[in-house]
Amino acid sequence: MDLETFILELLQFYVCVSGQVPSQQDRIVEDLQAQEDIIDFIAKIEEQLNIKIPVAEWEVVETVNDIILLIKKYIKK
């Protein structure tokens, strides 16, 4: 499974309301209506990919694509 698919599936499970399918263009708060459930999503990503991304980096993420780019940055380290 590629990274994009992995992220979209985790978002669908942890963040999206039932039946909602996220896309890379979706805004995390406005379109997906993410609230505190985003914390579980972030924890699962970091656990599954064995990475740690500083909170300050997560705070500037606005879209699903931003998440993917941020994770790619840390996977390469």
N, C-alpha and C positions, 0 to 999 in steps of 0.2 A: 504494500500500500504506500502510495506517495504521501509526502508531508501535507499537501493541500487537502487531500481526501481525509487524512487522519484528523486534521484540525476541524474540518467541516463536520465530521461525524461526532467528535467530542462536543463541539458547540451545540449540535442538535440534541445530544443527550443531556448536557449539563445546563444549557442556557435557554434554548428555544422553547416556546410553548408548544404543546402537543400539535403535531401536524405541520409545524413550521420548518421549512428547509432553508438553511442559511446559504448565502453566496459570498464570494470573495469581496463583492462591492458593498455588502451590508455594513452599516454603522453599528457598532456594538451596543450602544445605549439606545439610540433613536430607532433603529430598525429591529434589532433583536430584543430590545427592552431588557437588557441585562441589568441585574441588580447585584445583590450579594452572592448570587449563584456563580458569578464570574470568578470568585475566589476558588471555588472547587474546581472549576475548569482550569485555572492557572496551575493549581497544585497538581492536577492530574497530568498536564502537559510536562511540567518540570520533572515529575516522578517517572513518567513513561520514557522521556527522552534523556533522562539523567543530566539535566542542565539546571542552572540557577540563574534567573534573570532578576536583576535589581528592581525593586518596586518603582523607582523613578522611571525606569524604561517602560514599564507597563502603563504608567499614568498618562503617557502621551499617545497611546494606541487609540485609534478612533474607528478603524475598520477591520474587517476580517483579514484583508490583505496586509494591513499593518502588522497584525499578529504573525502572519506567515513570514513576512520579511524579518521581523524581530527574532523569531525562532531560528531562521536560517543563519542569522548573524551569530547566534550563540552556538549553534551546532558546528560551525566552522572553526570555533576556537579550540 
